[in-house]
C-alpha cells in the first residue's frame, strides 16, 4: 500500500516533466542557461496546475497550455501589450515654424506591417 501511495505521489511529477519537455519541443523553446530553463519550468508547472485546477471546477470553458505557458500573466502582458513609454515633453523657449504636411514614408518613419498577434 505504501508503494502504491508513493507511486501515485510521483505520477504528477513525471507527467509534468514530460509535459514540459513536450512543451519545449512543440513550441521550439530554447533557454540560454540551465537556471533560466529551471525558472521557466517552474513557471510552466505553476500555469499547468492552474489550468488543471480551473478545468476541474469549471465546465463552461477549458484552458490549455499554449506557446506562452512558460510566462506568468504579468510577463505575458508586458511582452505583448507594453507600449512605448516616452520620457516626457521637452520644453523650449525657441519658436519653430512647422510645415503644413510631412511625408513620413519619405522620411523613413513608416515601416512594413508587423505581426499583430493573428
C-alpha positions in Angstrom: 0.0 0.0 0.0 2.8 2.4 0.8 4.5 1.7 -2.5 1.3 2.4 -4.4 0.8 5.7 -2.5 4.4 6.6 -3.3 4.0 5.8 -7.0 0.8 7.8 -7.1 2.6 10.7 -5.5 5.3 10.6 -8.2 3.0 10.3 -11.1 2.1 14.1 -11.3 5.8 14.9 -11.3 6.7 12.5 -14.1 3.7 13.8 -16.1 4.8 17.4 -15.6 8.4 16.8 -16.6 7.3 15.0 -19.8 4.8 17.8 -20.4 7.4 20.5 -20.1 9.7 18.6 -22.5 6.8 18.2 -24.9 6.0 21.9 -24.5 9.6 22.9 -25.3 9.6 20.6 -28.4 6.2 21.7 -29.6 7.0 25.5 -29.3 10.7 25.3 -30.1 11.7 26.7 -26.7 15.4 27.0 -26.0 16.7 28.7 -22.9 20.1 30.4 -22.6 21.1 28.9 -19.3 20.1 26.0 -17.2 19.0 28.3 -14.4 16.7 30.2 -16.8 15.2 26.9 -18.0 14.6 25.7 -14.5 12.8 29.0 -13.8 10.7 28.7 -16.9 10.0 25.0 -16.0 8.6 26.2 -12.6 6.5 28.8 -14.2 5.2 26.2 -16.6 4.3 23.9 -13.6 2.5 26.8 -11.9 0.5 27.5 -15.0 -0.2 23.8 -15.6 -1.5 23.4 -12.0 -3.7 26.5 -12.5 -5.1 25.0 -15.7 -5.8 21.6 -14.2 -7.5 23.2 -11.2 -9.6 25.5 -13.4 -10.6 22.7 -15.7 -11.6 20.5 -12.7 -14.1 23.1 -11.4 -15.2 24.9 -14.5 -17.5 23.3 -17.1 -18.2 26.4 -19.1 -14.8 26.5 -20.8 -11.5 24.7 -20.6 -8.0 26.1 -20.6 -5.0 24.6 -22.3 -1.2 25.2 -22.5 -0.1 27.3 -25.4 3.2 28.9 -26.6 3.0 31.3 -23.6 2.9 28.5 -21.0 6.3 29.4 -19.6 5.3 33.0 -18.8 3.4 34.4 -15.8 0.5 36.5 -16.8 2.2 39.8 -15.9 5.2 38.8 -18.1 2.8 38.0 -21.0 1.0 41.3 -20.7 4.3 43.2 -20.5 5.7 41.4 -23.6 2.5 41.6 -25.7 0.9 44.8 -24.7 3.6 47.1 -23.5 3.6 50.5 -25.2 6.5 52.9 -25.8 7.0 55.0 -22.7 8.0 58.5 -23.5 10.4 60.5 -21.3 8.0 63.4 -21.2 7.8 66.6 -23.2 10.8 68.8 -23.7 10.2 72.4 -23.1 11.9 75.0 -25.1 11.7 78.8 -25.4 12.6 78.5 -29.1 9.8 79.0 -31.6 9.7 77.0 -34.8 7.6 77.2 -37.9 6.1 73.8 -38.6 5.4 72.5 -42.2 1.8 72.1 -43.3 2.4 68.5 -44.1 5.1 65.8 -43.7 5.7 62.8 -45.9 6.6 60.2 -43.2 7.2 57.5 -45.8 9.9 59.7 -47.5 11.5 60.3 -44.1 11.6 56.6 -43.4 9.3 56.7 -40.4 6.8 54.3 -41.8 7.7 50.6 -41.5 6.0 47.5 -43.1 3.2 45.9 -41.1 4.3 43.6 -38.2 2.8 40.6 -36.5 -0.4 41.9 -34.9 -0.9 38.7 -32.9 -3.0 36.9 -35.5 
